[in-house]
Amino acid sequence: MRNAGRVVSQEELLEHVWNEDANLFTHTVKAHINNIRKKLKIAGAGDLISTVKGRGYLL
C-alpha cells in the first residue's frame, strides 16, 4: 500500500518481503500475488492489483 500508484518489480518484492537468500527465478511472488487476488475477489474488492508486463505489479 505504501507504493500505490508505482510499479513494484518481482525482484523488489523478493528483496523487501523475503530474505536475501530467496531465489530470483522462483514463482513465489507470482503465487502469492495470485492468492492475494483470489482473496480480494472473494472479499468483493475486485481487481486492485494490476500486472505491468515485463515490469512488475501496480496497485
mmCIF file of the N, C-alpha and C atoms, coordinates in Angstrom:
data_MODEL
# 
_entry.id   MODEL 
# 
loop_
_atom_site.group_PDB 
_atom_site.id 
_atom_site.type_symbol 
_atom_site.label_atom_id 
_atom_site.label_alt_id 
_atom_site.label_comp_id 
_atom_site.label_asym_id 
_atom_site.label_entity_id 
_atom_site.label_seq_id 
_atom_site.pdbx_PDB_ins_code 
_atom_site.Cartn_x 
_atom_site.Cartn_y 
_atom_site.Cartn_z 
_atom_site.occupancy 
_atom_site.B_iso_or_equiv 
_atom_site.pdbx_formal_charge 
_atom_site.auth_seq_id 
_atom_site.auth_comp_id 
_atom_site.auth_asym_id 
_atom_site.auth_atom_id 
_atom_site.pdbx_PDB_model_num 
ATOM 1   N N  . MET A 1 1  ? 0.825   -1.194  0.000   1.00 0.00 ? 1  MET A N  1 
ATOM 2   C CA . MET A 1 1  ? 0.000   0.000   0.000   1.00 0.00 ? 1  MET A CA 1 
ATOM 3   C C  . MET A 1 1  ? 0.870   1.260   0.000   1.00 0.00 ? 1  MET A C  1 
ATOM 4   N N  . ARG A 1 2  ? 2.061   1.170   0.582   1.00 0.00 ? 2  ARG A N  1 
ATOM 5   C CA . ARG A 1 2  ? 2.952   2.335   0.596   1.00 0.00 ? 2  ARG A CA 1 
ATOM 6   C C  . ARG A 1 2  ? 3.391   2.738   -0.802  1.00 0.00 ? 2  ARG A C  1 
ATOM 7   N N  . ASN A 1 3  ? 3.310   1.798   -1.737  1.00 0.00 ? 3  ASN A N  1 
ATOM 8   C CA . ASN A 1 3  ? 3.764   2.060   -3.096  1.00 0.00 ? 3  ASN A CA 1 
ATOM 9   C C  . ASN A 1 3  ? 2.613   2.135   -4.094  1.00 0.00 ? 3  ASN A C  1 
ATOM 10  N N  . ALA A 1 4  ? 1.418   2.439   -3.622  1.00 0.00 ? 4  ALA A N  1 
ATOM 11  C CA . ALA A 1 4  ? 0.256   2.556   -4.512  1.00 0.00 ? 4  ALA A CA 1 
ATOM 12  C C  . ALA A 1 4  ? 0.554   3.581   -5.603  1.00 0.00 ? 4  ALA A C  1 
ATOM 13  N N  . GLY A 1 5  ? 0.249   3.204   -6.845  1.00 0.00 ? 5  GLY A N  1 
ATOM 14  C CA . GLY A 1 5  ? 0.485   4.096   -7.973  1.00 0.00 ? 5  GLY A CA 1 
ATOM 15  C C  . GLY A 1 5  ? 1.875   3.964   -8.576  1.00 0.00 ? 5  GLY A C  1 
ATOM 16  N N  . ARG A 1 6  ? 2.692   3.084   -8.008  1.00 0.00 ? 6  ARG A N  1 
ATOM 17  C CA . ARG A 1 6  ? 4.048   2.856   -8.515  1.00 0.00 ? 6  ARG A CA 1 
ATOM 18  C C  . ARG A 1 6  ? 4.215   1.384   -8.843  1.00 0.00 ? 6  ARG A C  1 
ATOM 19  N N  . VAL A 1 7  ? 4.838   1.087   -9.977  1.00 0.00 ? 7  VAL A N  1 
ATOM 20  C CA . VAL A 1 7  ? 5.097   -0.302  -10.357 1.00 0.00 ? 7  VAL A CA 1 
ATOM 21  C C  . VAL A 1 7  ? 6.212   -0.843  -9.465  1.00 0.00 ? 7  VAL A C  1 
ATOM 22  N N  . VAL A 1 8  ? 5.950   -2.003  -8.861  1.00 0.00 ? 8  VAL A N  1 
ATOM 23  C CA . VAL A 1 8  ? 6.923   -2.666  -7.997  1.00 0.00 ? 8  VAL A CA 1 
ATOM 24  C C  . VAL A 1 8  ? 7.308   -3.982  -8.666  1.00 0.00 ? 8  VAL A C  1 
ATOM 25  N N  . SER A 1 9  ? 8.602   -4.182  -8.891  1.00 0.00 ? 9  SER A N  1 
ATOM 26  C CA . SER A 1 9  ? 9.078   -5.377  -9.584  1.00 0.00 ? 9  SER A CA 1 
ATOM 27  C C  . SER A 1 9  ? 9.054   -6.596  -8.672  1.00 0.00 ? 9  SER A C  1 
ATOM 28  N N  . GLN A 1 10 ? 9.085   -7.768  -9.298  1.00 0.00 ? 10 GLN A N  1 
ATOM 29  C CA . GLN A 1 10 ? 9.157   -9.013  -8.533  1.00 0.00 ? 10 GLN A CA 1 
ATOM 30  C C  . GLN A 1 10 ? 10.428  -9.045  -7.691  1.00 0.00 ? 10 GLN A C  1 
ATOM 31  N N  . GLU A 1 11 ? 11.523  -8.567  -8.268  1.00 0.00 ? 11 GLU A N  1 
ATOM 32  C CA . GLU A 1 11 ? 12.791  -8.558  -7.551  1.00 0.00 ? 11 GLU A CA 1 
ATOM 33  C C  . GLU A 1 11 ? 12.707  -7.676  -6.307  1.00 0.00 ? 11 GLU A C  1 
ATOM 34  N N  . GLU A 1 12 ? 12.059  -6.528  -6.440  1.00 0.00 ? 12 GLU A N  1 
ATOM 35  C CA . GLU A 1 12 ? 11.912  -5.624  -5.305  1.00 0.00 ? 12 GLU A CA 1 
ATOM 36  C C  . GLU A 1 12 ? 11.062  -6.267  -4.205  1.00 0.00 ? 12 GLU A C  1 
ATOM 37  N N  . LEU A 1 13 ? 9.991   -6.946  -4.606  1.00 0.00 ? 13 LEU A N  1 
ATOM 38  C CA . LEU A 1 13 ? 9.152   -7.641  -3.630  1.00 0.00 ? 13 LEU A CA 1 
ATOM 39  C C  . LEU A 1 13 ? 9.940   -8.737  -2.927  1.00 0.00 ? 13 LEU A C  1 
ATOM 40  N N  . LEU A 1 14 ? 10.687  -9.525  -3.693  1.00 0.00 ? 14 LEU A N  1 
ATOM 41  C CA . LEU A 1 14 ? 11.508  -10.574 -3.085  1.00 0.00 ? 14 LEU A CA 1 
ATOM 42  C C  . LEU A 1 14 ? 12.503  -9.984  -2.101  1.00 0.00 ? 14 LEU A C  1 
ATOM 43  N N  . GLU A 1 15 ? 13.113  -8.878  -2.485  1.00 0.00 ? 15 GLU A N  1 
ATOM 44  C CA . GLU A 1 15 ? 14.134  -8.240  -1.657  1.00 0.00 ? 15 GLU A CA 1 
ATOM 45  C C  . GLU A 1 15 ? 13.566  -7.702  -0.345  1.00 0.00 ? 15 GLU A C  1 
ATOM 46  N N  . HIS A 1 16 ? 12.358  -7.140  -0.401  1.00 0.00 ? 16 HIS A N  1 
ATOM 47  C CA . HIS A 1 16 ? 11.796  -6.494  0.785   1.00 0.00 ? 16 HIS A CA 1 
ATOM 48  C C  . HIS A 1 16 ? 10.901  -7.397  1.628   1.00 0.00 ? 16 HIS A C  1 
ATOM 49  N N  . VAL A 1 17 ? 10.352  -8.439  1.027   1.00 0.00 ? 17 VAL A N  1 
ATOM 50  C CA . VAL A 1 17 ? 9.427   -9.298  1.762   1.00 0.00 ? 17 VAL A CA 1 
ATOM 51  C C  . VAL A 1 17 ? 10.112  -10.575 2.240   1.00 0.00 ? 17 VAL A C  1 
ATOM 52  N N  . TRP A 1 18 ? 10.942  -11.156 1.387   1.00 0.00 ? 18 TRP A N  1 
ATOM 53  C CA . TRP A 1 18 ? 11.658  -12.374 1.748   1.00 0.00 ? 18 TRP A CA 1 
ATOM 54  C C  . TRP A 1 18 ? 13.107  -12.009 2.011   1.00 0.00 ? 18 TRP A C  1 
ATOM 55  N N  . ASN A 1 19 ? 13.883  -12.944 2.529   1.00 0.00 ? 19 ASN A N  1 
ATOM 56  C CA . ASN A 1 19 ? 15.285  -12.641 2.836   1.00 0.00 ? 19 ASN A CA 1 
ATOM 57  C C  . ASN A 1 19 ? 16.152  -12.641 1.578   1.00 0.00 ? 19 ASN A C  1 
ATOM 58  N N  . GLU A 1 20 ? 17.397  -12.267 1.743   1.00 0.00 ? 20 GLU A N  1 
ATOM 59  C CA . GLU A 1 20 ? 18.307  -12.127 0.602   1.00 0.00 ? 20 GLU A CA 1 
ATOM 60  C C  . GLU A 1 20 ? 18.676  -13.456 -0.036  1.00 0.00 ? 20 GLU A C  1 
ATOM 61  N N  . ASP A 1 21 ? 18.356  -14.558 0.616   1.00 0.00 ? 21 ASP A N  1 
ATOM 62  C CA . ASP A 1 21 ? 18.643  -15.879 0.058   1.00 0.00 ? 21 ASP A CA 1 
ATOM 63  C C  . ASP A 1 21 ? 17.555  -16.374 -0.883  1.00 0.00 ? 21 ASP A C  1 
ATOM 64  N N  . ALA A 1 22 ? 16.495  -15.585 -1.073  1.00 0.00 ? 22 ALA A N  1 
ATOM 65  C CA . ALA A 1 22 ? 15.389  -16.000 -1.945  1.00 0.00 ? 22 ALA A CA 1 
ATOM 66  C C  . ALA A 1 22 ? 15.877  -16.126 -3.385  1.00 0.00 ? 22 ALA A C  1 
ATOM 67  N N  . ASN A 1 23 ? 15.399  -17.134 -4.058  1.00 0.00 ? 23 ASN A N  1 
ATOM 68  C CA . ASN A 1 23 ? 15.763  -17.392 -5.447  1.00 0.00 ? 23 ASN A CA 1 
ATOM 69  C C  . ASN A 1 23 ? 15.002  -16.440 -6.360  1.00 0.00 ? 23 ASN A C  1 
ATOM 70  N N  . LEU A 1 24 ? 15.725  -15.642 -7.147  1.00 0.00 ? 24 LEU A N  1 
ATOM 71  C CA . LEU A 1 24 ? 15.092  -14.680 -8.045  1.00 0.00 ? 24 LEU A CA 1 
ATOM 72  C C  . LEU A 1 24 ? 14.322  -15.342 -9.186  1.00 0.00 ? 24 LEU A C  1 
ATOM 73  N N  . PHE A 1 25 ? 14.561  -16.637 -9.405  1.00 0.00 ? 25 PHE A N  1 
ATOM 74  C CA . PHE A 1 25 ? 13.911  -17.327 -10.513 1.00 0.00 ? 25 PHE A CA 1 
ATOM 75  C C  . PHE A 1 25 ? 12.741  -18.192 -10.049 1.00 0.00 ? 25 PHE A C  1 
ATOM 76  N N  . THR A 1 26 ? 12.293  -17.963 -8.859  1.00 0.00 ? 26 THR A N  1 
ATOM 77  C CA . THR A 1 26 ? 11.183  -18.730 -8.314  1.00 0.00 ? 26 THR A CA 1 
ATOM 78  C C  . THR A 1 26 ? 9.849   -18.090 -8.706  1.00 0.00 ? 26 THR A C  1 
ATOM 79  N N  . HIS A 1 27 ? 8.788   -18.830 -8.569  1.00 0.00 ? 27 HIS A N  1 
ATOM 80  C CA . HIS A 1 27 ? 7.441   -18.323 -8.855  1.00 0.00 ? 27 HIS A CA 1 
ATOM 81  C C  . HIS A 1 27 ? 6.734   -17.917 -7.572  1.00 0.00 ? 27 HIS A C  1 
ATOM 82  N N  . THR A 1 28 ? 7.509   -17.719 -6.504  1.00 0.00 ? 28 THR A N  1 
ATOM 83  C CA . THR A 1 28 ? 6.946   -17.375 -5.204  1.00 0.00 ? 28 THR A CA 1 
ATOM 84  C C  . THR A 1 28 ? 6.096   -16.117 -5.273  1.00 0.00 ? 28 THR A C  1 
ATOM 85  N N  . VAL A 1 29 ? 6.619   -15.065 -5.880  1.00 0.00 ? 29 VAL A N  1 
ATOM 86  C CA . VAL A 1 29 ? 5.880   -13.797 -5.951  1.00 0.00 ? 29 VAL A CA 1 
ATOM 87  C C  . VAL A 1 29 ? 4.601   -13.983 -6.751  1.00 0.00 ? 29 VAL A C  1 
ATOM 88  N N  . LYS A 1 30 ? 4.693   -14.630 -7.898  1.00 0.00 ? 30 LYS A N  1 
ATOM 89  C CA . LYS A 1 30 ? 3.508   -14.855 -8.735  1.00 0.00 ? 30 LYS A CA 1 
ATOM 90  C C  . LYS A 1 30 ? 2.446   -15.640 -7.974  1.00 0.00 ? 30 LYS A C  1 
ATOM 91  N N  . ALA A 1 31 ? 2.870   -16.653 -7.249  1.00 0.00 ? 31 ALA A N  1 
ATOM 92  C CA . ALA A 1 31 ? 1.927   -17.468 -6.489  1.00 0.00 ? 31 ALA A CA 1 
ATOM 93  C C  . ALA A 1 31 ? 1.256   -16.657 -5.392  1.00 0.00 ? 31 ALA A C  1 
ATOM 94  N N  . HIS A 1 32 ? 2.015   -15.850 -4.680  1.00 0.00 ? 32 HIS A N  1 
ATOM 95  C CA . HIS A 1 32 ? 1.440   -15.035 -3.607  1.00 0.00 ? 32 HIS A CA 1 
ATOM 96  C C  . HIS A 1 32 ? 0.507   -13.959 -4.163  1.00 0.00 ? 32 HIS A C  1 
ATOM 97  N N  . ILE A 1 33 ? 0.891   -13.324 -5.256  1.00 0.00 ? 33 ILE A N  1 
ATOM 98  C CA . ILE A 1 33 ? 0.024   -12.318 -5.882  1.00 0.00 ? 33 ILE A CA 1 
ATOM 99  C C  . ILE A 1 33 ? -1.273  -12.977 -6.323  1.00 0.00 ? 33 ILE A C  1 
ATOM 100 N N  . ASN A 1 34 ? -1.190  -14.156 -6.898  1.00 0.00 ? 34 ASN A N  1 
ATOM 101 C CA . ASN A 1 34 ? -2.386  -14.885 -7.331  1.00 0.00 ? 34 ASN A CA 1 
ATOM 102 C C  . ASN A 1 34 ? -3.303  -15.183 -6.140  1.00 0.00 ? 34 ASN A C  1 
ATOM 103 N N  . ASN A 1 35 ? -2.731  -15.626 -5.016  1.00 0.00 ? 35 ASN A N  1 
ATOM 104 C CA . ASN A 1 35 ? -3.527  -15.904 -3.814  1.00 0.00 ? 35 ASN A CA 1 
ATOM 105 C C  . ASN A 1 35 ? -4.164  -14.638 -3.255  1.00 0.00 ? 35 ASN A C  1 
ATOM 106 N N  . ILE A 1 36 ? -3.414  -13.550 -3.245  1.00 0.00 ? 36 ILE A N  1 
ATOM 107 C CA . ILE A 1 36 ? -3.964  -12.273 -2.762  1.00 0.00 ? 36 ILE A CA 1 
ATOM 108 C C  . ILE A 1 36 ? -5.112  -11.835 -3.661  1.00 0.00 ? 36 ILE A C  1 
ATOM 109 N N  . ARG A 1 37 ? -4.948  -11.971 -4.974  1.00 0.00 ? 37 ARG A N  1 
ATOM 110 C CA . ARG A 1 37 ? -6.018  -11.595 -5.912  1.00 0.00 ? 37 ARG A CA 1 
ATOM 111 C C  . ARG A 1 37 ? -7.289  -12.408 -5.657  1.00 0.00 ? 37 ARG A C  1 
ATOM 112 N N  . LYS A 1 38 ? -7.134  -13.713 -5.421  1.00 0.00 ? 38 LYS A N  1 
ATOM 113 C CA . LYS A 1 38 ? -8.286  -14.570 -5.137  1.00 0.00 ? 38 LYS A CA 1 
ATOM 114 C C  . LYS A 1 38 ? -9.012  -14.114 -3.872  1.00 0.00 ? 38 LYS A C  1 
ATOM 115 N N  . LYS A 1 39 ? -8.258  -13.815 -2.832  1.00 0.00 ? 39 LYS A N  1 
ATOM 116 C CA . LYS A 1 39 ? -8.852  -13.377 -1.570  1.00 0.00 ? 39 LYS A CA 1 
ATOM 117 C C  . LYS A 1 39 ? -9.547  -12.030 -1.718  1.00 0.00 ? 39 LYS A C  1 
ATOM 118 N N  . LEU A 1 40 ? -8.951  -11.120 -2.481  1.00 0.00 ? 40 LEU A N  1 
ATOM 119 C CA . LEU A 1 40 ? -9.577  -9.825  -2.723  1.00 0.00 ? 40 LEU A CA 1 
ATOM 120 C C  . LEU A 1 40 ? -10.885 -9.990  -3.506  1.00 0.00 ? 40 LEU A C  1 
ATOM 121 N N  . LYS A 1 41 ? -10.882 -10.901 -4.471  1.00 0.00 ? 41 LYS A N  1 
ATOM 122 C CA . LYS A 1 41 ? -12.088 -11.149 -5.267  1.00 0.00 ? 41 LYS A CA 1 
ATOM 123 C C  . LYS A 1 41 ? -13.205 -11.701 -4.382  1.00 0.00 ? 41 LYS A C  1 
ATOM 124 N N  . ILE A 1 42 ? -12.871 -12.641 -3.521  1.00 0.00 ? 42 ILE A N  1 
ATOM 125 C CA . ILE A 1 42 ? -13.853 -13.218 -2.604  1.00 0.00 ? 42 ILE A CA 1 
ATOM 126 C C  . ILE A 1 42 ? -14.425 -12.144 -1.684  1.00 0.00 ? 42 ILE A C  1 
ATOM 127 N N  . ALA A 1 43 ? -13.566 -11.207 -1.273  1.00 0.00 ? 43 ALA A N  1 
ATOM 128 C CA . ALA A 1 43 ? -13.984 -10.125 -0.377  1.00 0.00 ? 43 ALA A CA 1 
ATOM 129 C C  . ALA A 1 43 ? -14.754 -9.031  -1.105  1.00 0.00 ? 43 ALA A C  1 
ATOM 130 N N  . GLY A 1 44 ? -14.841 -9.155  -2.444  1.00 0.00 ? 44 GLY A N  1 
ATOM 131 C CA . GLY A 1 44 ? -15.573 -8.174  -3.229  1.00 0.00 ? 44 GLY A CA 1 
ATOM 132 C C  . GLY A 1 44 ? -14.785 -6.927  -3.576  1.00 0.00 ? 44 GLY A C  1 
ATOM 133 N N  . ALA A 1 45 ? -13.458 -7.005  -3.435  1.00 0.00 ? 45 ALA A N  1 
ATOM 134 C CA . ALA A 1 45 ? -12.620 -5.835  -3.683  1.00 0.00 ? 45 ALA A CA 1 
ATOM 135 C C  . ALA A 1 45 ? -12.257 -5.657  -5.159  1.00 0.00 ? 45 ALA A C  1 
ATOM 136 N N  . GLY A 1 46 ? -12.528 -6.661  -5.975  1.00 0.00 ? 46 GLY A N  1 
ATOM 137 C CA . GLY A 1 46 ? -12.229 -6.532  -7.398  1.00 0.00 ? 46 GLY A CA 1 
ATOM 138 C C  . GLY A 1 46 ? -10.756 -6.652  -7.714  1.00 0.00 ? 46 GLY A C  1 
ATOM 139 N N  . ASP A 1 47 ? -10.385 -6.112  -8.861  1.00 0.00 ? 47 ASP A N  1 
ATOM 140 C CA . ASP A 1 47 ? -9.004  -6.209  -9.343  1.00 0.00 ? 47 ASP A CA 1 
ATOM 141 C C  . ASP A 1 47 ? -8.182  -5.009  -8.885  1.00 0.00 ? 47 ASP A C  1 
ATOM 142 N N  . LEU A 1 48 ? -7.622  -5.093  -7.702  1.00 0.00 ? 48 LEU A N  1 
ATOM 143 C CA . LEU A 1 48 ? -6.819  -3.994  -7.171  1.00 0.00 ? 48 LEU A CA 1 
ATOM 144 C C  . LEU A 1 48 ? -5.363  -4.061  -7.619  1.00 0.00 ? 48 LEU A C  1 
ATOM 145 N N  . ILE A 1 49 ? -4.902  -5.262  -7.963  1.00 0.00 ? 49 ILE A N  1 
ATOM 146 C CA . ILE A 1 49 ? -3.509  -5.447  -8.355  1.00 0.00 ? 49 ILE A CA 1 
ATOM 147 C C  . ILE A 1 49 ? -3.452  -5.688  -9.857  1.00 0.00 ? 49 ILE A C  1 
ATOM 148 N N  . SER A 1 50 ? -2.707  -4.841  -10.545 1.00 0.00 ? 50 SER A N  1 
ATOM 149 C CA . SER A 1 50 ? -2.520  -4.990  -11.993 1.00 0.00 ? 50 SER A CA 1 
ATOM 150 C C  . SER A 1 50 ? -1.116  -5.492  -12.271 1.00 0.00 ? 50 SER A C  1 
ATOM 151 N N  . THR A 1 51 ? -0.984  -6.308  -13.306 1.00 0.00 ? 51 THR A N  1 
ATOM 152 C CA . THR A 1 51 ? 0.329   -6.746  -13.747 1.00 0.00 ? 51 THR A CA 1 
ATOM 153 C C  . THR A 1 51 ? 0.766   -5.832  -14.878 1.00 0.00 ? 51 THR A C  1 
ATOM 154 N N  . VAL A 1 52 ? 1.958   -5.293  -14.748 1.00 0.00 ? 52 VAL A N  1 
ATOM 155 C CA . VAL A 1 52 ? 2.547   -4.476  -15.807 1.00 0.00 ? 52 VAL A CA 1 
ATOM 156 C C  . VAL A 1 52 ? 3.613   -5.361  -16.442 1.00 0.00 ? 52 VAL A C  1 
ATOM 157 N N  . LYS A 1 53 ? 3.277   -5.919  -17.595 1.00 0.00 ? 53 LYS A N  1 
ATOM 158 C CA . LYS A 1 53 ? 4.117   -6.919  -18.244 1.00 0.00 ? 53 LYS A CA 1 
ATOM 159 C C  . LYS A 1 53 ? 5.565   -6.448  -18.386 1.00 0.00 ? 53 LYS A C  1 
ATOM 160 N N  . GLY A 1 54 ? 6.466   -7.292  -17.917 1.00 0.00 ? 54 GLY A N  1 
ATOM 161 C CA . GLY A 1 54 ? 7.891   -7.011  -18.001 1.00 0.00 ? 54 GLY A CA 1 
ATOM 162 C C  . GLY A 1 54 ? 8.420   -6.052  -16.952 1.00 0.00 ? 54 GLY A C  1 
ATOM 163 N N  . ARG A 1 55 ? 7.524   -5.526  -16.100 1.00 0.00 ? 55 ARG A N  1 
ATOM 164 C CA . ARG A 1 55 ? 7.958   -4.539  -15.095 1.00 0.00 ? 55 ARG A CA 1 
ATOM 165 C C  . ARG A 1 55 ? 7.603   -4.937  -13.679 1.00 0.00 ? 55 ARG A C  1 
ATOM 166 N N  . GLY A 1 56 ? 6.381   -5.440  -13.435 1.00 0.00 ? 56 GLY A N  1 
ATOM 167 C CA . GLY A 1 56 ? 6.002   -5.816  -12.076 1.00 0.00 ? 56 GLY A CA 1 
ATOM 168 C C  . GLY A 1 56 ? 4.517   -5.656  -11.812 1.00 0.00 ? 56 GLY A C  1 
ATOM 169 N N  . TYR A 1 57 ? 4.190   -5.181  -10.621 1.00 0.00 ? 57 TYR A N  1 
ATOM 170 C CA . TYR A 1 57 ? 2.790   -5.088  -10.180 1.00 0.00 ? 57 TYR A CA 1 
ATOM 171 C C  . TYR A 1 57 ? 2.471   -3.666  -9.754  1.00 0.00 ? 57 TYR A C  1 
ATOM 172 N N  . LEU A 1 58 ? 1.199   -3.318  -9.905  1.00 0.00 ? 58 LEU A N  1 
ATOM 173 C CA . LEU A 1 58 ? 0.739   -1.965  -9.611  1.00 0.00 ? 58 LEU A CA 1 
ATOM 174 C C  . LEU A 1 58 ? -0.557  -2.034  -8.845  1.00 0.00 ? 58 LEU A C  1 
ATOM 175 N N  . LEU A 1 59 ? -0.659  -1.238  -7.758  1.00 0.00 ? 59 LEU A N  1 
ATOM 176 C CA . LEU A 1 59 ? -1.910  -1.111  -7.001  1.00 0.00 ? 59 LEU A CA 1 
ATOM 177 C C  . LEU A 1 59 ? -2.667  0.075   -7.495  1.00 0.00 ? 59 LEU A C  1 
# 
